[in-house]
Amino acid sequence: MPKNSKVTQREHSSEHVTESVADLLALEEPVDYKQSVLNVAGEAGGKQKAVEEELDAEDRPAWNSKLQYILAQIGFSVGLGNIWRFPYLCQKNGGGAYLVPYLVLLIIIGIPLFFLELAVGQRIRRGSIGVWHYVCPRLGGIGFSSCIVCLFVGLYYNVIIGWSIFYFFKSFQYPLPWSECPVVRNGSVAVVEAECEKSSATTYFWYREALDISDSISESGGLNWKMTLCLLVAWSIVGMAVVKGIQSSGKVMYFSSLFPYVVLACFLVRGLLLRGAVDGILHMFTPKLDKMLDPQVWREAATQVFFALGLGFGGVIAFSSYNKQDNNCHFDAALVSFINFFTSVLATLVVFAVLGFKANIMNEKCVVENAEKILGYLNSNVLSRDLIPPHVNFSHLTTKDYMEMYNVIMTVKEDQFSALGLDPCLLEDELDKSVQGTGLAFIAFTEAMTHFPASPFWSVMFFLMLINLGLGSMIGTMAGITTPIIDTFKVPKEMFTVGCCVFAFFVGLLFVQRSGNYFVTMFDDYSATLPLTLIVILENIAVAWIYGTKKFMQELTEMLGFRPYRFYFYMWKFVSPLCMAILTTASVIQLGVTPPGYSAWIKEEAAERYLYFPNWAMALLITLIVVATLPIPVVFVLRHFHLLSDGSNTLSVSYKKGRMMKDISNLEENDETRFILSKVPSEAPSPMPTHRSYLGPGSTSPLETGGNPNGRYGSGYLLASTPESEL
């Protein structure tokens, strides 16, 4: 090599050395290109930034085992919604008929997009901010929006864990405190609490003892100190689980992801042995086919698919980014999606078995109460004893006997029947009573458990299961916040994680006011749905239409070692974006047709009443939606008009003992042109070259990443064991 060459003698050490890239590539000594990765970095800063990113990729934490990673993804995707929202949607939307739109949308939207998020996270090995900046810098705001949505969801989701913690500790007593109405003394007279007598013991305990709820969202009522303490405990548990990243959360997942299945299996066996369980299960799986054609059912099924798999939150991408590059993420997508669906069906079986038992109990109670009314009418001669069939025995009155009496009285006393106040006591009416969300877990299910033998044991198990389901989802939600921020801004992991938990606790005090449950409804039902749908649509567009589906499929082929099914090409390119666009349009129309509202508990009436959000609450709701989506247009505009650098103005390449790590930002123009084209300067077609990957000796056609000079984090994120092209 000439003495005046820019090449510096390479030493057999791990120290970084600087030499001309042109001379480096011209050097004829054998290079093990399988152990080399070209790093094309897209930000000013040259060698230092390239070195930092390469070392960061090498030092990135990894899952201890494939099982730990799968449990983490299951823990994130399988959450409280599988236990109470999916069964409610089945009950509301036609029983078994609801499974048809859900399965169809899971196949054409859920699994393809879940696979997409797993693939980009594993390929680029960064959180959501880094991934979408890498794929398309102008859509880099997607990652920031995902972080904001995760924050919104985490704020109220941990409140629900706090509620479960409260019920968990209250379960260590017999009888359970929500099994009977409290008795208050008025002088020397003991009377049942009026609010409880008008409703039920479990309803009273939920609204008055647990939440101490106000009559509307406009009545703050101050902090509920019991729930404030439970929220503090919840954030402390979450903080300890995630403070070390996957090193700490991965170990927690072994228990938090598996324990709920143990409890569900126990409840299923116990539920199937309950009287009336079969009635509930048959009612659930009896399809109402007319519901399958209802657009509202399909919209709710699509929303459930999004939330069930955690699409758009960034948690899926964050967990996948800690994988090895050769991990089969296609298998992971199918496996986790199947387990998620299986869990939803299993939970629905458990819920309807228990609710079938509860319906039979309530039906028998209805028969007894109405039989006492009939006896009173017989004794007061309001009704003639000739109306009672001779075989009816009031001491052992069956539902069938009561229905026979009811029909006779209704036929004979048709004009006066309404004044008698008799109820039909139909089992189907009890089964048709839709109870959703927190009402299903904290009212309907808790009431059913009061009739179980050893009810405190089952209550402890149930709420411990809810805590673990919530914890698994919260770990993924926190990863959707912390991983992209730490990757992008290089903040200290422990300090930032603790700061997030402390900040979220203080903001979460909004949800532990006496009116806090109404804010939970606002955040849960409205603030995240539209932003999440928009995020997932743009993720799909960024990969399928801007980056290119064919190019992405080629990258997956190189990463996985096999070509994914052609099915995904058409789903990503056409079907999924179209379905999501229709879903977004339907959601906007639904908000316009039906103004947002909430179910308020009115103390004097001891009943729920649907109220619309006041103007200030609507303004808050709109602000939340705007804040969650604002980073997307802001980043797009800033980068479109070059007000924010996308990091594409310089190139940096480096090598380090078996890897290339070279800075060419200061190369002479002649050298840089020779590096890019391996030709003389006059043959250079453009001052802004197409990025290429060096595939090593014998490679004749390096895979191009396209002419768009996007800022890239660089393939230094990739393992050194495979000669990869840029994603």
C-alpha angles and dihedrals in degrees: 000000000000117000092235092054118125089230115116119210109268113231127204094250140093093253117122113247131191126226140146112286090213091055091042092057092042091054108109099206113117115270121195096225092182086068093046131081126190112228114204105183121191107207136080111258097080119197099008094056092043091052092047093050093045093050091044090055091049093049095043111130117252135201114267091228143355089252091058091052094048091049089051092053091045091048091052097045098038106067145137091300090067090057102045112008099049094049090047092051090049091051093045100041106049107293111247090008089071090064091068099063090037093054093044092052092043089057100043099035112011105050097038093050093042088053089048093054092046091050098049092045093050093042099048097029096215137106123264095282093053094042097055093040087055096047096043120353093200089060092045089116089077090079093051091049090051090054092051093049089049089053093051092048094044092053095062099026092065089051088062089052086052090054089051090050090053092052091043093060092041089057094071094088139073125257097029110249092239095052095086137029115254119252119226126196121233101189106301093343121092115209134174115256105268096222091052094045091054093050123016139283095256093044091049093048092051099047101032110024099034106029101016082207127203124229096252144004090258091063106075097183093191129265122325099227094200092056091042090060091046090051089052090052091048094052090045090055092047092046093053090047096053105028093099095039117231090344089072103024093048091062092047090055093067089070104025093051099042103037095067090059091053090052093045090051091050092048092048093054092044092044095051089055092055121102109256095019092120090053090057095046093047090049090052096049096042101105124224097206096193089069091064090072095050111109090209090061091053091048092052091045091053092048090050090051090053094050095039094057096035094239116179096012096100094232093105091052092045094052092044092051090070091060129104114260095243094053113128098240091170089066090045092055093052094043098048092044091052093047090048092052092043090052091051092051092045091050090048091053090051093046095048093044090054093041089050088056091047091048090055091049092049091045091053090048089052091051092051094048094048092044088057088052091052091049089052091051090048093051092048092046092240086125127034119237088228087076091065115086110240095238094057114111113192091200091062103023116173127202089248092053091048092051090051091053092044093054093047093050092045090052097046098038096039095142095046099033098101090056091058092066096217121161124217092227095212118177090216090060091057092047092048093058102112114215115180139189118341091001090064095050102035101033116020099034095040090051091052091050092056087070093053120102107250089017096175090060093053091045092052091049093047097051093041086056091051091050091053094045089051093045092054091051092045091053089056092044092051090048087055088059105035103038098058093041093049092045094049104037100026094228119166107276101219096042094047093046093050090046090053092052093048092047092047092050093055093045088046090063084085087072097049096058115107086261092045096107090064091055089050087056091050094051096039100045103033120009099065105032101075096039091048092050091050092047093052092047092052092046089055093046093047092056102032102038108019103033092029132248094231092051091046091050089051090051090050090050090055093045099044099034092235136063115256118236117284085237090080092054092060094040094052094040103044122351103050096046091048093049092047092048089054090048092051092049091048091050092051091048090048091054090050095048097041113036113222116265145151141226109257123198110228110205098202092051094037087219142099122260126188112236131181119237112261120242095266091051090049089051089051091049093050090047091054092052092047093047091050094051100033097089090063098063093033094056091042093054094043093052095039091057092038093245089129121041117240089199098246100120099092140030127224128188126177142169136202121189101314094000130078113244109163135151114217098164089107098043119128114258091251093053094046092051091049090051094052101041104014084226139097118287094253091066095058108120099199140012088230106060127209111253114247135182121231105235096183136242116346095023111130104173116037113200110254121218096210136268097278104105095218121177108256135196083215135234089278082099088067126089115264092230096080131051098234132185120220119278 
